[in-house]
Amino acid sequence: MSLHQQVAALIREVAGTVVMPRFRALAPHEIAEKRPGEIVTLADREAELRLRDGLDALGLGARIVGEEAVEDAPELLDDVGTGLVWLVDPLDGTANFAAGRGPFGLMVALIEDGEPLAGWMLDPDSGRLCHAERGKGATCDSVTVRARASGSPRPIAALGTQFLAPERRARVHAHAARRFDLVPIPRCAAESYPRIAFGQNDVTLFQRILPWDHAAGALFVTEAGGEVRHWDHRPYRVGSGSPGVLIAATPDLWEAAASTLLGIGAGLVEPEAVAA
């Protein structure tokens, strides 16, 4: 089997044997708060261990950096943008999952020196698998995907600003509403990126960009013909130190969104960052 087939089979197996049997079946003691406002479940921890072992068995010699492992050992993120690395998000959208609703997903990416080489995003509830390889395009369930705009009279934007201070968040949204129709984020990056490629949303952005949340999706949208850049306009790269990400279904939509959301008036970035 190809690397894609092996990783896809591993993710599906973990979803079927570890994640879905616990959907709407978690006991109270299987849900914990790892920091204020963020929870982890037994499914997260067990899925990551199974994915780690399976990826290690592929024999690529890549380091494995998983969300839950980093929680216990933050130093795993040191030099994450150097060398060959597997990034693992064993259960993206944990809060949704723990509440017994979707969306949620499993995400795996292979990166080299910060550049995503391949990515997988599985929606275990529907079975949808989004995949991309650098230079080889993007697929969903083996069908080629080309990113497209929604066609809405006003572009549709989903803004991941929940980590901003409330007054700053209100300012950003008020500014964005002048040009975009705003819709809620799904609180699951494994769903946010496909929505851009499939024409459901035109633009989305994130302030916090933990690598396991974005590497697979950024590659998927980029390989589908969309645009993913940091707030300083640099191309997305793991470990770059650049702030945030802005994602759009087309390069033209990205430029339009950047002019609205990344200018000084929007309040999203600091004036010195814009000047830089």
N, C-alpha and C positions, 0 to 999 in steps of 0.2 A: 504493500500500500504506500501511497505518497504520504509526505509529512502532513498535508492537509487532511487526508483521510484518517490518518492515525490520531491526530489531535481532535478532529471532529467526533470520532468514535469514542474517545476518552471523555470528552465533555458530555456527550449524550449519555454515556454510561453513568457518570457521576450524577447527572441531573436526574436520571431515572431511578437510581438506587439510593441516593442520599438526600437530594433536595425535594423532589416532588412527594415522596412518602411523608414528609413533615409539613407539607403545605396544609394549613388549617388544622394541623394536628400537633402543634408545639405545646408542650407542658409549660407552665409558668417558670419553672426552674431552668428551662432550656432557652430563655431569653434574658439577656443581661445588658446593662448600660455600660459601655466601655469608656464613655466620657459624656458629659452633659449633652443630651439631645441626640446621641448616636448609640445605636444598639447593635448587638451581635447575637446570633443564635447558634445553637448546636449545629444546625445545617451549614452555616458559614464555615465553622471550624473543621468539621468533618470533610466537607467538600474540598476545602483547600488542601488538606492532608492527602486526599485521594488524587487530586490534580497534581500536586507536587510530586508524588511518587510516580505517577504515570508519565509526566513530562521528563523526569529524571531518567526513566527507563528508555527514553528515545535515544539517549546517548549522544546528544549534541554538545555536551560539555558546557552548556549555558548555566549561569547562575539563575536561581529561581527566587523571585521577589513577589511574595503574596501579601495581600492587605492585612490579614490577621497575624502573619509572622512579623510584619513591620510594627504592628501594635505592641508586640512583646519585645522586639529588638529593632528600634529605630535606625540603628547603624546599618541595617540592610539597604537603606536608601543611599548610603554613601556611594558616590561614583556610579549611580544607577545609569547614567548616560555614557558609561564606558564599557566596552566589550559586548559580548553576547549575553542577553538576559531574557528569561521568560518572565512576563508580568502576569499575575493571576488575581482576578477579582472573582472569588468563588461564589459570591451571591450579591450582585449589584441590585440595589433597591431593597435592601434588607428591611427597612421600615414598612414598605408595602407588603413584603412577604410575611412579616410577623403579624401584620394586621389582617392577614387573610385575603389580600387583594393583589392584583397586578398593577403595573408591570414589574417584573424582576427578571434577572438574567445572569448567565455565567459568561465571563469574559476572559480571554487569554490572548496575549500578544507576544510575539517574538521580536525583539529589537536588537540592533547592533549599533553601538556608539550613538545611542539616542534616536536613531532612525527606525521607525517601525518597518519590519520586513514582512510580517504576516499577522493577521488578526482574525479572531473568531468571536462572535457574539451569539449566544443561544438563548432564545426565549423558550424555556422548558415547558411552559404551559401550552403553547401552540406548536412547538417543535420547529419554529422558524430558526434557521441558521444563516447568519450573515457572515461572509468571509471575504477577505481581500489579501492579495499578495502584491508587494511593491512591483510596479511595472507590468502587472498581469491583469489588472482590473478588479472589479468587485462583483460578487455574486450573492444571491439569496436563494437558498435551496437549489444551488447549481445553475440558476438562471442569471444571466448577466444583468447587472443593475447600472442604469445611467441616471444620475441625479437630475432632478427636474424641479422647476419652481411650482408653487401651488396653483398659480394662475389666478389667485385672488386679486381683486381690484387694489387692495392694500396688502403688502406683504405680511405674512403671519410670523410673529416672533414669539419665542418662548425664552424667557430670561432667567437664568439660574443665579439669582442675586440674593438668595436666602442668607448668605453669610455677611452681607453688608449691614451696617447699622440701619435701623428702621428709617430714619430721616433721609439718609443717603439713598436707600433703596427706593423710597417714594419719589425722590427727585429723578432718579434714573428712569423709572417707569413712566412718570409724567412726560419726560422729554421724549422717550421712545414712542409713546402713544400718539404723538403728533404725526408720525410717519407710518407706524405699524399697527396692525391689529394684534393685541397681546393675548396670549393663551397661557394657561398654566403649564409649568414643566411637569413631566411625568415622575420626577424624582427617581430617575433610573437612567443613567447614561446609555445603557444597553438598548434603551428605547428611544432616547433623544436623537442619537445619530441616525438610526434608520428612518426616523420621521423626516429628517432633512433630505435624505436620498430618495425617499418615496413620494415627495411632493406634499406631505402633510403640513410641514412647517417650512418656511423659507429661511429663517434665521434662528439661531440659538446661541447662547453664550454661557460661559461658566467663569466664575471668579476663582474658585478653588479647583486646582487641576492635579490631583493625585494621579500618578502615572498609570496605575491599573484601571482607572476610570476612563481614560481617554485614548490610549495608544491604539487599541483595536478600532475604536470608532473613528478616530481621525484618519486612519489609513483607509477605512471603508469609504468614507465620504470623499476623500481625496481621489482615490482610485475610481470612484464613480463619476468624477468630473466636478465635484464640488470644491469648496475652498475652506481650509482650516488654517488659521493663523493666530498667533498670540496677539495680545492687545497692543504690543509695540510693532505690529505688522510683520514680524518675522515668522517664517514657516514653523509649524508645530514641530517641536523636538523634545523628547524626554530629557529632563535634566538640564535644560538650557538656562534656567533661571529667569526666563521671560515670564511676564504676568499673564494670567487668564487665557482663555481661548474664545475666539469668535468664529462661528461656523455658519456657512451659507451654502445654499444649493447650487449657486453659480458664482463665478468670479465677479460679475456685475452686481449681484445682490450683496456680495461681501463688501464691495467698495461703497455701496449705498448705505449699508449698515454701519460700516466704519465711520463714515462721515457724520452719521447721526449719533452713534453710541460712544465713539472713542474720542470725540472732540471735548474741549474743556467744558462747554456748556452742559453736557450730559451729566457730569459729576461722577462718571464711572472711573476715570483715571485721573491721577494728579497732574496739575499743569506741567510740572517738570518732566513727567513721563511723555506727555504729548510733544513737548519741545524736543525731547531726545529723538 
